């Protein structure tokens, strides 16, 4: 009986750890994607500001 209980506890713990790991990976991926989009936006803004400097008021399309 004790062996069965120990086995189930280990199983539950293992499943829990796997879920935590998956959750952490998911959050990191989401954060990474957000970071990438922010970097992309700042890049675009920098390009436009460079265009403004070089062409006065007209911006390159």
PDB file of N, CA, C, O and CB in Angstrom:
ATOM      1  N   UNK A   1       0.839  -1.209   0.000  1.00  0.00           N
ATOM      2  CA  UNK A   1       0.000   0.000   0.000  1.00  0.00           C
ATOM      3  C   UNK A   1       0.875   1.260   0.000  1.00  0.00           C
ATOM      4  O   UNK A   1       0.640   2.191  -0.770  1.00  0.00           O
ATOM      5  CB  UNK A   1      -0.950   0.005   1.233  1.00  0.00           C
ATOM      6  N   UNK A   2       1.857   1.273   0.851  1.00  0.00           N
ATOM      7  CA  UNK A   2       2.759   2.426   0.961  1.00  0.00           C
ATOM      8  C   UNK A   2       3.506   2.651  -0.362  1.00  0.00           C
ATOM      9  O   UNK A   2       3.716   3.786  -0.790  1.00  0.00           O
ATOM     10  CB  UNK A   2       3.772   2.216   2.123  1.00  0.00           C
ATOM     11  N   UNK A   3       3.900   1.538  -0.996  1.00  0.00           N
ATOM     12  CA  UNK A   3       4.606   1.622  -2.281  1.00  0.00           C
ATOM     13  C   UNK A   3       3.740   2.307  -3.333  1.00  0.00           C
ATOM     14  O   UNK A   3       4.219   3.150  -4.091  1.00  0.00           O
ATOM     15  CB  UNK A   3       5.014   0.217  -2.767  1.00  0.00           C
ATOM     16  N   UNK A   4       2.478   1.944  -3.371  1.00  0.00           N
ATOM     17  CA  UNK A   4       1.532   2.512  -4.345  1.00  0.00           C
ATOM     18  C   UNK A   4       1.381   4.013  -4.108  1.00  0.00           C
ATOM     19  O   UNK A   4       1.399   4.800  -5.054  1.00  0.00           O
ATOM     20  CB  UNK A   4       0.146   1.807  -4.248  1.00  0.00           C
ATOM     21  N   UNK A   5       1.234   4.405  -2.846  1.00  0.00           N
ATOM     22  CA  UNK A   5       1.084   5.826  -2.490  1.00  0.00           C
ATOM     23  C   UNK A   5       2.335   6.599  -2.917  1.00  0.00           C
ATOM     24  O   UNK A   5       2.232   7.678  -3.500  1.00  0.00           O
ATOM     25  CB  UNK A   5       0.837   5.993  -0.954  1.00  0.00           C
ATOM     26  N   UNK A   6       3.516   6.046  -2.625  1.00  0.00           N
ATOM     27  CA  UNK A   6       4.773   6.695  -3.010  1.00  0.00           C
ATOM     28  C   UNK A   6       4.852   6.853  -4.528  1.00  0.00           C
ATOM     29  O   UNK A   6       5.253   7.899  -5.038  1.00  0.00           O
ATOM     30  CB  UNK A   6       5.984   5.882  -2.494  1.00  0.00           C
ATOM     31  N   UNK A   7       4.462   5.799  -5.234  1.00  0.00           N
ATOM     32  CA  UNK A   7       4.490   5.830  -6.700  1.00  0.00           C
ATOM     33  C   UNK A   7       3.596   6.947  -7.235  1.00  0.00           C
ATOM     34  O   UNK A   7       3.995   7.700  -8.124  1.00  0.00           O
ATOM     35  CB  UNK A   7       4.044   4.472  -7.277  1.00  0.00           C
ATOM     36  N   UNK A   8       2.389   7.047  -6.687  1.00  0.00           N
ATOM     37  CA  UNK A   8       1.448   8.079  -7.139  1.00  0.00           C
ATOM     38  C   UNK A   8       1.964   9.476  -6.816  1.00  0.00           C
ATOM     39  O   UNK A   8       1.820  10.398  -7.619  1.00  0.00           O
ATOM     40  CB  UNK A   8       0.073   7.868  -6.494  1.00  0.00           C
ATOM     41  N   UNK A   9       2.560   9.627  -5.647  1.00  0.00           N
ATOM     42  CA  UNK A   9       3.125  10.928  -5.278  1.00  0.00           C
ATOM     43  C   UNK A   9       4.235  11.326  -6.256  1.00  0.00           C
ATOM     44  O   UNK A   9       4.303  12.471  -6.702  1.00  0.00           O
ATOM     45  CB  UNK A   9       3.674  10.891  -3.828  1.00  0.00           C
ATOM     46  N   UNK A  10       5.103  10.361  -6.582  1.00  0.00           N
ATOM     47  CA  UNK A  10       6.174  10.631  -7.542  1.00  0.00           C
ATOM     48  C   UNK A  10       5.600  11.003  -8.901  1.00  0.00           C
ATOM     49  O   UNK A  10       6.082  11.927  -9.558  1.00  0.00           O
ATOM     50  CB  UNK A  10       7.098   9.414  -7.675  1.00  0.00           C
ATOM     51  N   UNK A  11       4.584  10.289  -9.310  1.00  0.00           N
ATOM     52  CA  UNK A  11       3.936  10.537 -10.602  1.00  0.00           C
ATOM     53  C   UNK A  11       3.357  11.951 -10.646  1.00  0.00           C
ATOM     54  O   UNK A  11       3.566  12.688 -11.609  1.00  0.00           O
ATOM     55  CB  UNK A  11       2.825   9.493 -10.862  1.00  0.00           C
ATOM     56  N   UNK A  12       2.635  12.315  -9.604  1.00  0.00           N
ATOM     57  CA  UNK A  12       2.011  13.645  -9.513  1.00  0.00           C
ATOM     58  C   UNK A  12       3.088  14.725  -9.530  1.00  0.00           C
ATOM     59  O   UNK A  12       2.957  15.733 -10.226  1.00  0.00           O
ATOM     60  CB  UNK A  12       1.143  13.766  -8.225  1.00  0.00           C
ATOM     61  N   UNK A  13       4.149  14.510  -8.763  1.00  0.00           N
ATOM     62  CA  UNK A  13       5.249  15.470  -8.692  1.00  0.00           C
ATOM     63  C   UNK A  13       5.906  15.639 -10.068  1.00  0.00           C
ATOM     64  O   UNK A  13       6.188  16.756 -10.499  1.00  0.00           O
ATOM     65  CB  UNK A  13       6.298  15.015  -7.647  1.00  0.00           C
ATOM     66  N   UNK A  14       6.141  14.521 -10.743  1.00  0.00           N
ATOM     67  CA  UNK A  14       6.766  14.555 -12.071  1.00  0.00           C
ATOM     68  C   UNK A  14       5.897  15.324 -13.058  1.00  0.00           C
ATOM     69  O   UNK A  14       6.393  16.173 -13.798  1.00  0.00           O
ATOM     70  CB  UNK A  14       7.014  13.126 -12.590  1.00  0.00           C
ATOM     71  N   UNK A  15       4.613  15.030 -13.068  1.00  0.00           N
ATOM     72  CA  UNK A  15       3.674  15.715 -13.968  1.00  0.00           C
ATOM     73  C   UNK A  15       3.663  17.214 -13.662  1.00  0.00           C
ATOM     74  O   UNK A  15       3.668  18.043 -14.571  1.00  0.00           O
ATOM     75  CB  UNK A  15       2.240  15.122 -13.829  1.00  0.00           C
ATOM     76  N   UNK A  16       3.648  17.546 -12.378  1.00  0.00           N
ATOM     77  CA  UNK A  16       3.655  18.950 -11.954  1.00  0.00           C
ATOM     78  C   UNK A  16       4.911  19.659 -12.456  1.00  0.00           C
ATOM     79  O   UNK A  16       4.838  20.770 -12.982  1.00  0.00           O
ATOM     80  CB  UNK A  16       3.565  19.053 -10.415  1.00  0.00           C
ATOM     81  N   UNK A  17       6.060  19.011 -12.292  1.00  0.00           N
ATOM     82  CA  UNK A  17       7.328  19.604 -12.733  1.00  0.00           C
ATOM     83  C   UNK A  17       7.335  19.819 -14.246  1.00  0.00           C
ATOM     84  O   UNK A  17       7.809  20.845 -14.733  1.00  0.00           O
ATOM     85  CB  UNK A  17       8.512  18.709 -12.322  1.00  0.00           C
ATOM     86  N   UNK A  18       6.807  18.845 -14.981  1.00  0.00           N
ATOM     87  CA  UNK A  18       6.743  18.964 -16.442  1.00  0.00           C
ATOM     88  C   UNK A  18       5.866  20.156 -16.828  1.00  0.00           C
ATOM     89  O   UNK A  18       6.212  20.933 -17.718  1.00  0.00           O
ATOM     90  CB  UNK A  18       6.192  17.654 -17.079  1.00  0.00           C
ATOM     91  N   UNK A  19       4.730  20.287 -16.146  1.00  0.00           N
ATOM     92  CA  UNK A  19       3.831  21.413 -16.429  1.00  0.00           C
ATOM     93  C   UNK A  19       4.507  22.747 -16.133  1.00  0.00           C
ATOM     94  O   UNK A  19       4.390  23.696 -16.909  1.00  0.00           O
ATOM     95  CB  UNK A  19       2.540  21.288 -15.606  1.00  0.00           C
ATOM     96  N   UNK A  20       5.211  22.815 -15.015  1.00  0.00           N
ATOM     97  CA  UNK A  20       5.918  24.053 -14.645  1.00  0.00           C
ATOM     98  C   UNK A  20       6.943  24.397 -15.723  1.00  0.00           C
ATOM     99  O   UNK A  20       7.057  25.549 -16.141  1.00  0.00           O
ATOM    100  CB  UNK A  20       6.617  23.906 -13.255  1.00  0.00           C
ATOM    101  N   UNK A  21       7.680  23.391 -16.164  1.00  0.00           N
ATOM    102  CA  UNK A  21       8.698  23.585 -17.195  1.00  0.00           C
ATOM    103  C   UNK A  21       8.066  24.103 -18.490  1.00  0.00           C
ATOM    104  O   UNK A  21       8.564  25.050 -19.099  1.00  0.00           O
ATOM    105  CB  UNK A  21       9.453  22.268 -17.460  1.00  0.00           C
ATOM    106  N   UNK A  22       6.971  23.475 -18.899  1.00  0.00           N
ATOM    107  CA  UNK A  22       6.270  23.897 -20.116  1.00  0.00           C
ATOM    108  C   UNK A  22       5.766  25.329 -19.982  1.00  0.00           C
ATOM    109  O   UNK A  22       5.861  26.119 -20.921  1.00  0.00           O
ATOM    110  CB  UNK A  22       5.096  22.950 -20.418  1.00  0.00           C
ATOM    111  N   UNK A  23       5.233  25.655 -18.816  1.00  0.00           N
ATOM    112  CA  UNK A  23       4.718  27.001 -18.572  1.00  0.00           C
ATOM    113  C   UNK A  23       5.838  28.032 -18.676  1.00  0.00           C
ATOM    114  O   UNK A  23       5.672  29.087 -19.288  1.00  0.00           O
ATOM    115  CB  UNK A  23       4.047  27.079 -17.188  1.00  0.00           C
ATOM    116  N   UNK A  24       6.983  27.713 -18.067  1.00  0.00           N
ATOM    117  CA  UNK A  24       8.135  28.623 -18.103  1.00  0.00           C
ATOM    118  C   UNK A  24       8.584  28.833 -19.546  1.00  0.00           C
ATOM    119  O   UNK A  24       8.857  29.961 -19.957  1.00  0.00           O
ATOM    120  CB  UNK A  24       9.307  28.066 -17.246  1.00  0.00           C
ATOM    121  N   UNK A  25       8.660  27.746 -20.314  1.00  0.00           N
ATOM    122  CA  UNK A  25       9.067  27.839 -21.720  1.00  0.00           C
ATOM    123  C   UNK A  25       8.073  28.707 -22.494  1.00  0.00           C
ATOM    124  O   UNK A  25       8.473  29.558 -23.288  1.00  0.00           O
ATOM    125  CB  UNK A  25       9.165  26.425 -22.360  1.00  0.00           C
ATOM    126  N   UNK A  26       6.783  28.488 -22.258  1.00  0.00           N
ATOM    127  CA  UNK A  26       5.725  29.243 -22.938  1.00  0.00           C
ATOM    128  C   UNK A  26       5.849  30.738 -22.637  1.00  0.00           C
ATOM    129  O   UNK A  26       5.780  31.569 -23.542  1.00  0.00           O
ATOM    130  CB  UNK A  26       4.332  28.726 -22.511  1.00  0.00           C
ATOM    131  N   UNK A  27       6.032  31.070 -21.362  1.00  0.00           N
ATOM    132  CA  UNK A  27       6.150  32.476 -20.949  1.00  0.00           C
ATOM    133  C   UNK A  27       7.394  33.095 -21.582  1.00  0.00           C
ATOM    134  O   UNK A  27       7.346  34.220 -22.079  1.00  0.00           O
ATOM    135  CB  UNK A  27       6.212  32.596 -19.396  1.00  0.00           C
ATOM    136  N   UNK A  28       8.509  32.359 -21.563  1.00  0.00           N
ATOM    137  CA  UNK A  28       9.742  32.872 -22.159  1.00  0.00           C
ATOM    138  C   UNK A  28       9.550  33.138 -23.645  1.00  0.00           C
ATOM    139  O   UNK A  28       9.987  34.169 -24.156  1.00  0.00           O
ATOM    140  CB  UNK A  28      10.898  31.887 -21.942  1.00  0.00           C
ATOM    141  N   UNK A  29       8.894  32.205 -24.345  1.00  0.00           N
ATOM    142  CA  UNK A  29       8.625  32.377 -25.778  1.00  0.00           C
ATOM    143  C   UNK A  29       7.801  33.638 -26.010  1.00  0.00           C
ATOM    144  O   UNK A  29       8.127  34.447 -26.878  1.00  0.00           O
ATOM    145  CB  UNK A  29       7.889  31.141 -26.353  1.00  0.00           C
ATOM    146  N   UNK A  30       6.733  33.804 -25.232  1.00  0.00           N
ATOM    147  CA  UNK A  30       5.868  34.978 -25.363  1.00  0.00           C
ATOM    148  C   UNK A  30       6.674  36.252 -25.133  1.00  0.00           C
ATOM    149  O   UNK A  30       6.571  37.210 -25.899  1.00  0.00           O
ATOM    150  CB  UNK A  30       4.687  34.901 -24.369  1.00  0.00           C
ATOM    151  N   UNK A  31       7.481  36.253 -24.066  1.00  0.00           N
ATOM    152  CA  UNK A  31       8.293  37.421 -23.726  1.00  0.00           C
ATOM    153  C   UNK A  31       9.277  37.712 -24.855  1.00  0.00           C
ATOM    154  O   UNK A  31       9.497  38.866 -25.223  1.00  0.00           O
ATOM    155  CB  UNK A  31       9.047  37.199 -22.390  1.00  0.00           C
ATOM    156  N   UNK A  32       9.875  36.630 -25.404  1.00  0.00           N
ATOM    157  CA  UNK A  32      10.842  36.780 -26.485  1.00  0.00           C
ATOM    158  C   UNK A  32      10.178  37.384 -27.719  1.00  0.00           C
ATOM    159  O   UNK A  32      10.742  38.267 -28.366  1.00  0.00           O
ATOM    160  CB  UNK A  32      11.478  35.425 -26.832  1.00  0.00           C
ATOM    161  N   UNK A  33       8.983  36.906 -28.039  1.00  0.00           N
ATOM    162  CA  UNK A  33       8.238  37.426 -29.197  1.00  0.00           C
ATOM    163  C   UNK A  33       7.937  38.906 -28.989  1.00  0.00           C
ATOM    164  O   UNK A  33       8.091  39.710 -29.909  1.00  0.00           O
ATOM    165  CB  UNK A  33       6.917  36.628 -29.416  1.00  0.00           C
ATOM    166  N   UNK A  34       7.503  39.269 -27.773  1.00  0.00           N
ATOM    167  CA  UNK A  34       7.212  40.673 -27.450  1.00  0.00           C
ATOM    168  C   UNK A  34       8.481  41.505 -27.629  1.00  0.00           C
ATOM    169  O   UNK A  34       8.446  42.585 -28.220  1.00  0.00           O
ATOM    170  CB  UNK A  34       6.665  40.813 -25.990  1.00  0.00           C
ATOM    171  N   UNK A  35       9.606  40.992 -27.112  1.00  0.00           N
ATOM    172  CA  UNK A  35      10.884  41.695 -27.242  1.00  0.00           C
ATOM    173  C   UNK A  35      11.225  41.910 -28.710  1.00  0.00           C
ATOM    174  O   UNK A  35      11.638  42.999 -29.109  1.00  0.00           O
ATOM    175  CB  UNK A  35      12.010  40.911 -26.543  1.00  0.00           C
ATOM    176  N   UNK A  36      11.047  40.851 -29.517  1.00  0.00           N
ATOM    177  CA  UNK A  36      11.352  40.946 -30.948  1.00  0.00           C
ATOM    178  C   UNK A  36      10.514  42.028 -31.609  1.00  0.00           C
ATOM    179  O   UNK A  36      11.033  42.827 -32.388  1.00  0.00           O
ATOM    180  CB  UNK A  36      11.113  39.600 -31.641  1.00  0.00           C
ATOM    181  N   UNK A  37       9.213  42.058 -31.304  1.00  0.00           N
ATOM    182  CA  UNK A  37       8.337  43.056 -31.925  1.00  0.00           C
ATOM    183  C   UNK A  37       8.745  44.462 -31.489  1.00  0.00           C
ATOM    184  O   UNK A  37       8.719  45.393 -32.294  1.00  0.00           O
ATOM    185  CB  UNK A  37       6.856  42.787 -31.559  1.00  0.00           C
ATOM    186  N   UNK A  38       9.120  44.619 -30.229  1.00  0.00           N
ATOM    187  CA  UNK A  38       9.569  45.933 -29.734  1.00  0.00           C
ATOM    188  C   UNK A  38      10.825  46.354 -30.480  1.00  0.00           C
ATOM    189  O   UNK A  38      10.949  47.504 -30.903  1.00  0.00           O
ATOM    190  CB  UNK A  38       9.837  45.894 -28.198  1.00  0.00           C
ATOM    191  N   UNK A  39      11.757  45.417 -30.641  1.00  0.00           N
ATOM    192  CA  UNK A  39      12.999  45.715 -31.363  1.00  0.00           C
ATOM    193  C   UNK A  39      12.668  46.130 -32.794  1.00  0.00           C
ATOM    194  O   UNK A  39      13.238  47.089 -33.316  1.00  0.00           O
ATOM    195  CB  UNK A  39      13.956  44.485 -31.357  1.00  0.00           C
ATOM    196  N   UNK A  40      11.741  45.399 -33.428  1.00  0.00           N
ATOM    197  CA  UNK A  40      11.350  45.701 -34.812  1.00  0.00           C
ATOM    198  C   UNK A  40      10.758  47.102 -34.902  1.00  0.00           C
ATOM    199  O   UNK A  40      11.089  47.867 -35.808  1.00  0.00           O
ATOM    200  CB  UNK A  40      10.333  44.658 -35.333  1.00  0.00           C
ATOM    201  N   UNK A  41       9.876  47.434 -33.952  1.00  0.00           N
ATOM    202  CA  UNK A  41       9.227  48.757 -33.952  1.00  0.00           C
ATOM    203  C   UNK A  41      10.279  49.852 -33.792  1.00  0.00           C
ATOM    204  O   UNK A  41      10.251  50.848 -34.514  1.00  0.00           O
ATOM    205  CB  UNK A  41       8.167  48.856 -32.815  1.00  0.00           C
ATOM    206  N   UNK A  42      11.207  49.672 -32.848  1.00  0.00           N
ATOM    207  CA  UNK A  42      12.239  50.697 -32.634  1.00  0.00           C
ATOM    208  C   UNK A  42      13.118  50.817 -33.869  1.00  0.00           C
ATOM    209  O   UNK A  42      13.540  51.916 -34.229  1.00  0.00           O
ATOM    210  CB  UNK A  42      13.102  50.362 -31.393  1.00  0.00           C
ATOM    211  N   UNK A  43      13.397  49.684 -34.522  1.00  0.00           N
ATOM    212  CA  UNK A  43      14.188  49.718 -35.753  1.00  0.00           C
ATOM    213  C   UNK A  43      13.492  50.559 -36.810  1.00  0.00           C
ATOM    214  O   UNK A  43      14.107  51.418 -37.441  1.00  0.00           O
ATOM    215  CB  UNK A  43      14.430  48.295 -36.283  1.00  0.00           C
ATOM    216  N   UNK A  44      12.192  50.301 -36.998  1.00  0.00           N
ATOM    217  CA  UNK A  44      11.406  51.039 -38.000  1.00  0.00           C
ATOM    218  C   UNK A  44      11.416  52.526 -37.656  1.00  0.00           C
ATOM    219  O   UNK A  44      11.609  53.369 -38.532  1.00  0.00           O
ATOM    220  CB  UNK A  44       9.938  50.502 -38.068  1.00  0.00           C
ATOM    221  N   UNK A  45      11.207  52.843 -36.384  1.00  0.00           N
ATOM    222  CA  UNK A  45      11.193  54.251 -35.963  1.00  0.00           C
ATOM    223  C   UNK A  45      12.539  54.901 -36.225  1.00  0.00           C
ATOM    224  O   UNK A  45      12.605  56.042 -36.682  1.00  0.00           O
ATOM    225  CB  UNK A  45      10.832  54.370 -34.474  1.00  0.00           C
ATOM    226  N   UNK A  46      13.617  54.174 -35.935  1.00  0.00           N
ATOM    227  CA  UNK A  46      14.951  54.720 -36.177  1.00  0.00           C
ATOM    228  C   UNK A  46      15.175  54.979 -37.658  1.00  0.00           C
ATOM    229  O   UNK A  46      15.752  56.000 -38.034  1.00  0.00           O
ATOM    230  CB  UNK A  46      16.023  53.771 -35.644  1.00  0.00           C
ATOM    231  N   UNK A  47      14.715  54.049 -38.506  1.00  0.00           N
ATOM    232  CA  UNK A  47      14.867  54.233 -39.951  1.00  0.00           C
ATOM    233  C   UNK A  47      14.118  55.481 -40.405  1.00  0.00           C
ATOM    234  O   UNK A  47      14.631  56.266 -41.202  1.00  0.00           O
ATOM    235  CB  UNK A  47      14.357  52.992 -40.718  1.00  0.00           C
ATOM    236  N   UNK A  48      12.902  55.659 -39.892  1.00  0.00           N
ATOM    237  CA  UNK A  48      12.115  56.833 -40.272  1.00  0.00           C
ATOM    238  C   UNK A  48      12.793  58.111 -39.796  1.00  0.00           C
ATOM    239  O   UNK A  48      12.828  59.103 -40.523  1.00  0.00           O
ATOM    240  CB  UNK A  48      10.693  56.740 -39.695  1.00  0.00           C
ATOM    241  N   UNK A  49      13.331  58.094 -38.582  1.00  0.00           N
ATOM    242  CA  UNK A  49      13.977  59.307 -38.079  1.00  0.00           C
ATOM    243  C   UNK A  49      15.221  59.613 -38.917  1.00  0.00           C
ATOM    244  O   UNK A  49      15.531  60.776 -39.176  1.00  0.00           O
ATOM    245  CB  UNK A  49      14.353  59.150 -36.575  1.00  0.00           C
ATOM    246  N   UNK A  50      15.937  58.555 -39.342  1.00  0.00           N
ATOM    247  CA  UNK A  50      17.083  58.760 -40.231  1.00  0.00           C
ATOM    248  C   UNK A  50      16.618  59.376 -41.548  1.00  0.00           C
ATOM    249  O   UNK A  50      17.251  60.288 -42.080  1.00  0.00           O
ATOM    250  CB  UNK A  50      17.824  57.423 -40.492  1.00  0.00           C
ATOM    251  N   UNK A  51      15.490  58.855 -42.069  1.00  0.00           N
ATOM    252  CA  UNK A  51      14.935  59.392 -43.310  1.00  0.00           C
ATOM    253  C   UNK A  51      14.572  60.863 -43.139  1.00  0.00           C
ATOM    254  O   UNK A  51      14.844  61.681 -44.018  1.00  0.00           O
ATOM    255  CB  UNK A  51      13.698  58.584 -43.745  1.00  0.00           C
ATOM    256  N   UNK A  52      13.956  61.195 -42.006  1.00  0.00           N
ATOM    257  CA  UNK A  52      13.586  62.589 -41.757  1.00  0.00           C
ATOM    258  C   UNK A  52      14.825  63.476 -41.768  1.00  0.00           C
ATOM    259  O   UNK A  52      14.792  64.587 -42.297  1.00  0.00           O
ATOM    260  CB  UNK A  52      12.844  62.724 -40.411  1.00  0.00           C
ATOM    261  N   UNK A  53      15.910  62.991 -41.189  1.00  0.00           N
ATOM    262  CA  UNK A  53      17.132  63.790 -41.141  1.00  0.00           C
ATOM    263  C   UNK A  53      17.686  64.017 -42.543  1.00  0.00           C
ATOM    264  O   UNK A  53      18.148  65.111 -42.866  1.00  0.00           O
ATOM    265  CB  UNK A  53      18.185  63.109 -40.260  1.00  0.00           C
ATOM    266  N   UNK A  54      17.636  62.971 -43.375  1.00  0.00           N
ATOM    267  CA  UNK A  54      18.303  63.083 -44.676  1.00  0.00           C
ATOM    268  C   UNK A  54      17.439  63.769 -45.730  1.00  0.00           C
ATOM    269  O   UNK A  54      17.971  64.365 -46.667  1.00  0.00           O
ATOM    270  CB  UNK A  54      18.697  61.711 -45.168  1.00  0.00           C
ATOM    271  N   UNK A  55      16.102  63.693 -45.591  1.00  0.00           N
ATOM    272  CA  UNK A  55      15.245  64.258 -46.636  1.00  0.00           C
ATOM    273  C   UNK A  55      14.403  65.432 -46.156  1.00  0.00           C
ATOM    274  O   UNK A  55      13.460  65.834 -46.838  1.00  0.00           O
ATOM    275  CB  UNK A  55      14.339  63.192 -47.179  1.00  0.00           C
ATOM    276  N   UNK A  56      14.722  65.979 -45.015  1.00  0.00           N
ATOM    277  CA  UNK A  56      13.913  67.078 -44.506  1.00  0.00           C
ATOM    278  C   UNK A  56      12.550  66.576 -44.076  1.00  0.00           C
ATOM    279  O   UNK A  56      12.461  65.694 -43.222  1.00  0.00           O
ATOM    280  CB  UNK A  56      13.766  68.176 -45.561  1.00  0.00           C
ATOM    281  N   UNK A  57      11.474  67.124 -44.655  1.00  0.00           N
ATOM    282  CA  UNK A  57      10.118  66.742 -44.257  1.00  0.00           C
ATOM    283  C   UNK A  57       9.610  65.514 -45.008  1.00  0.00           C
ATOM    284  O   UNK A  57       8.726  64.813 -44.517  1.00  0.00           O
ATOM    285  CB  UNK A  57       9.170  67.901 -44.482  1.00  0.00           C
ATOM    286  N   UNK A  58      10.165  65.244 -46.204  1.00  0.00           N
ATOM    287  CA  UNK A  58       9.661  64.107 -46.992  1.00  0.00           C
ATOM    288  C   UNK A  58      10.277  62.826 -46.461  1.00  0.00           C
ATOM    289  O   UNK A  58      11.472  62.765 -46.171  1.00  0.00           O
ATOM    290  CB  UNK A  58       9.982  64.281 -48.511  1.00  0.00           C
ATOM    291  N   UNK A  59       9.445  61.806 -46.338  1.00  0.00           N
ATOM    292  CA  UNK A  59       9.991  60.527 -45.875  1.00  0.00           C
ATOM    293  C   UNK A  59       9.971  59.522 -47.019  1.00  0.00           C
ATOM    294  O   UNK A  59       9.056  59.514 -47.843  1.00  0.00           O
ATOM    295  CB  UNK A  59       9.189  59.985 -44.659  1.00  0.00           C
ATOM    296  N   UNK A  60      10.973  58.694 -47.055  1.00  0.00           N
ATOM    297  CA  UNK A  60      11.091  57.677 -48.097  1.00  0.00           C
ATOM    298  C   UNK A  60      10.026  56.608 -47.868  1.00  0.00           C
ATOM    299  O   UNK A  60       9.883  56.118 -46.748  1.00  0.00           O
ATOM    300  CB  UNK A  60      12.520  57.046 -48.107  1.00  0.00           C
ATOM    301  N   UNK A  61       9.281  56.239 -48.899  1.00  0.00           N
ATOM    302  CA  UNK A  61       8.246  55.212 -48.760  1.00  0.00           C
ATOM    303  C   UNK A  61       8.796  53.852 -49.141  1.00  0.00           C
ATOM    304  O   UNK A  61       8.074  52.857 -49.089  1.00  0.00           O
ATOM    305  CB  UNK A  61       7.022  55.549 -49.624  1.00  0.00           C
TER     306      UNK A  61
END
